[in-house]
Amino acid sequence: MTQDEKPKALTAAQLREALTKRLTRKRTVLICDDAHRWSASLWYWLEDVLRAEGVLLLLVASPCPPKELFVKMPRIELPLIRDEDIRKLMMTEAESYGIQLAASEVAELQQRSGNNPALAKRVIRETVLGIAETATGDHYQYIDGTPFLIGLISLIGIIRFAGLGMGDKVLYVLGGIITLIAVTLRGLLYAANRGRRRL
């Protein structure tokens, strides 16, 4: 907030300037959460921050895009939280609400959390409120069907070349049309699913 008579939220430029003054201190750590969503102007500012002496920069992103500062900095990929740890967290959360859950119930509820601690706590709260029967569907740890689709496209392409080799124009044209439809469908599905990878 501004330090005048009528405090109001700082603008983006004022906030960057205030942070830059703070970053002159030794052993300063700047943590950037959701860094993959930051605008280009913030990336240019972060480039200047990296040039400052004694500043450590931590970029937290999921997924980690191969661009901007991400290609210039060391990368540490955090492993998924183990099922046992998620279940312990869920049992602790349940105990804080005064309920006891059997191991089988926790295992069943844990499947809905997608190994996300925030979702695991929410699943327990839903159980306490009696709305646990509805599946959350908030996580996206599903099987990737792209290899199967590519295999199907390859199979259709083989049919097309078989028609070409045997001189069957109907088979050749039909195989070409189906190949184009499959490639277009793959592109549409990929574009529709690209924005749904967060957990």
C-alpha positions, -999 to 999 in steps of 0.1 A, spaced: 0 0 0 11 36 -6 24 56 24 3 87 19 -28 101 36 -51 79 16 -34 45 13 -42 25 -19 -27 -5 -36 5 1 -55 5 -1 -93 26 -27 -110 54 -2 -117 54 11 -81 55 -25 -68 84 -34 -90 103 -3 -78 96 -10 -41 108 -46 -46 139 -35 -64 149 -13 -34 144 -43 -11 165 -65 -33 196 -45 -26 199 -63 8 223 -92 10 210 -128 8 176 -118 -5 154 -145 -19 126 -136 -43 100 -164 -47 78 -162 -78 48 -184 -76 29 -194 -108 58 -179 -128 46 -195 -160 17 -171 -160 37 -139 -156 36 -112 -183 65 -103 -206 71 -70 -187 77 -90 -155 101 -113 -172 122 -83 -183 122 -70 -148 132 -104 -134 162 -104 -159 174 -72 -142 168 -88 -108 191 -117 -117 219 -92 -125 217 -78 -90 243 -92 -67 233 -115 -38 197 -120 -50 184 -156 -52 155 -162 -75 131 -191 -71 106 -196 -99 77 -220 -91 59 -232 -122 38 -261 -134 44 -270 -161 79 -255 -166 79 -239 -201 112 -241 -221 115 -203 -225 124 -170 -209 144 -174 -176 135 -211 -173 162 -220 -198 188 -200 -180 183 -213 -145 189 -246 -128 158 -268 -127 146 -289 -98 115 -311 -105 97 -320 -73 85 -356 -71 48 -363 -65 37 -367 -29 36 -403 -19 2 -420 -13 12 -427 23 19 -391 30 -14 -379 15 -33 -405 36 -15 -393 68 -25 -358 59 -61 -368 53 -63 -387 86 -48 -357 105 -74 -334 88 -102 -358 97 -90 -360 134 -90 -322 135 -128 -324 127 -132 -351 153 -140 -380 130 -122 -413 126 -118 -429 92 -109 -465 85 -78 -471 63 -101 -484 35 -122 -452 36 -90 -430 35 -77 -450 5 -110 -445 -13 -111 -408 -6 -74 -404 -15 -81 -415 -51 -102 -383 -55 -74 -360 -44 -49 -368 -72 -21 -365 -47 -28 -328 -42 -27 -318 -5 -52 -290 -9 -77 -313 -27 -70 -340 0 -81 -315 27 -111 -305 8 -122 -341 3 -121 -346 40 -142 -314 46 -167 -327 20 -169 -360 39 -175 -341 72 -203 -321 55 -218 -353 40 -212 -344 4 -184 -369 -2 -204 -391 -26 -200 -366 -55 -167 -370 -73 -146 -338 -74 -130 -344 -108 -106 -316 -101 -73 -334 -108 -60 -344 -142 -38 -374 -136 -53 -396 -162 -38 -419 -188 -26 -401 -219 -43 -415 -249 -22 -397 -275 0 -428 -283 -31 -448 -291 -44 -420 -314 -11 -418 -332 -11 -456 -336 -46 -453 -351 -35 -426 -375 -5 -448 -385 -28 -477 -391 -51 -456 -414 -20 -444 -432 -10 -480 -438 -45 -487 -454 -39 -457 -476 -6 -470 -489 -20 -505 -493 -46 -491 -516 -19 -472 -535 1 -504 -539 -28 -525 -550 -41 -499 -574 -74 -496 -555 -83 -459 -558 -113 -462 -536 -92 -476 -507 -65 -450 -514 -89 -420 -513 -108 -434 -483 -76 -439 -464 -65 -403 -472 -97 -388 -461 -98 -407 -428 -61 -398 -422 -69 -361 -426 -100 -364 -403 -79 -382 -376 -51 -356 -378 -76 -328 -375 -93 -345 -346 -60 -349 -329 -52 -312 -333 -86 -301 -319 -83 -325 -289 -48 -313 -282 -58 -276 -283 -89 -282 -261 -69 -301 -235 -38 -278 -234 -52 -254 -208 -63 -282 -184 -30 -295 -171 -29 -277 -137 -34 -297 -106 
